[in-house]
Amino acid sequence: MTIATVNNQTFGDKRELVRQVNNYLRDFVQRHPSIDGALVVSVDGHLIAKSIDGADSTKRLASMGSSLMSLGNTVTGEMEMGLCKNVIVENEEGFITFMHINKKLVLVTFTTTPNGLGLLLSASRSCAERLLQELRKSAEPAT
């Protein structure tokens, strides 16, 4: 498990990258008051970064998130519908989204705002794209 691999390239300083991702998630949640939290997890179920207040179950959520994405990939593959881009969980008190950042990382976001799914999806897609750009930049060899 490593956040530091994108397209078979390894990043130099993993701790610095994780710090940057944690900072970005914190800023992301602060910019979107209706989003209650965000995590980056690996597809093998490890917590990489988080911005959630008072959540003790983030490691379990990381594991469940990777399982849900794997199930989504299996279902869409079985239905011959291409790759699963995201999984949405609607519950009595809000929504949780699980969205691929790349083949190895998943963004998990959630909201308890009524009717907040549209904003959650839009903001989460932008966040995942931004994180992917940053990961690619970090993977580039220093010149």
N, C-alpha and C positions, 0 to 999 in steps of 0.2 A: 504494500500500500504506500503510495506516495502521491502527493499533490504535484510533485515536481516532474511529472512526465506528460508531455503533450506531443503527439505525433512522433513518438519514440525518441524525443529529445529530453535530456535531464537538465533541470535548473541547477544553478550553482548554489545558492543559499536558500534552502527550503524554509528555514525559520523566518527569514525576512519576508518571503513570499506569503507564508501563512499569516504573518502580522499584517501585511498589506491587505489580504483578503478579509481578515477580521475587521480592520478599519473601514474597508469599503462596505461591508455588510452593516456595520454600525451606522455609517452615514446614510446608507440606503434606507434603513428602517426609520431614521430620524427625518429624512426627506419625505417619507410617505406615512403620515400619522395613522392611516387606516391599516397599515401592515404591522402586525404585532410581533413578527419575528422572522428570521431568515437563518438558514444553515447551508453550508456546503459540505456534502458527504461524498465519500468515494462509492463506486458501484459495488465494492466488496464490503460495505457497511460500516466504514470508519468515519467518525466525525473529524472534519478538517478545520472548519471555522464556524463561528456562530455569533448571532446577535439576538439574544432572547433574554428577557428579564425573568429571573426566578424559575427557570425550567431545569429541574433535576434530571429529567428523562431524555436529554438530548442524545445520549449515546444509544438509547433504545430507539429513538426516532430515526437516527442515522441508519441503524440496522433495518428497521421496518421500511424506510424510504428506499433503500437499495433493493429490498425484496419486492416492493411494489413496482419499481421500474423494471426489474427483471420479469415480473409477471406481465407487465404491459408490453414488453418486447416480445414475450412468448405469444401473447394473444394476438398482437398485430401481425406477427410472423405467420401464425396459424391461419389467420384470415387473409393472408397475402395482401396486407395493406401498407407495407413498408415499415419503416422504423417508428417506434413509439417516441413521440416528442415530449409528451408530458402526461401525467396522471393527475386528475383532479378528484379530491375527496370532498364531498358536500356533507355537512353534518348539521345538527340542530342549531349550533352556535357559530357557524361560519364555514370557511373553506380552507383547505390545505392543497397546495400545488407541489408537485414533484416534477422537475424539469431538467432535462439533460443540458449540461454546460458543454461537455464533450463526451467522448466514449468512456471516460473514467470518472467523471464528476457529475454530481446532481445538485441542483439548487432546490432547497425546500423552503417554501414561504407559507405564511398563514395569516388569516384575518378573521376577526370576530365581528367585523362591520357587516350589518345586514346589506344585502345586495352589493357586496364588495368584490364579487368575482371578476368583473371586467377590469377594474383597476388592478387587482392582484395579478391577473394574467399579463396585462400590458406592462406593468412595472417589473414583474419577474422576468419577462422576456428581455426587456432592456438590460436588466441586471445581469442575466446569464450571458448576453452578447458582450457586455462590457467586461465581465470576468474572463471570458474567452479571449478577448483582445489583449487583456493584461497578461494572461498566461502565455499567449503567443509571444508577446514582447519579451517576457522574462526568459523564454526559451531560446531567443536569438543569441548567438554567440557574441560576446563583447568584441568590439572592433577597436 
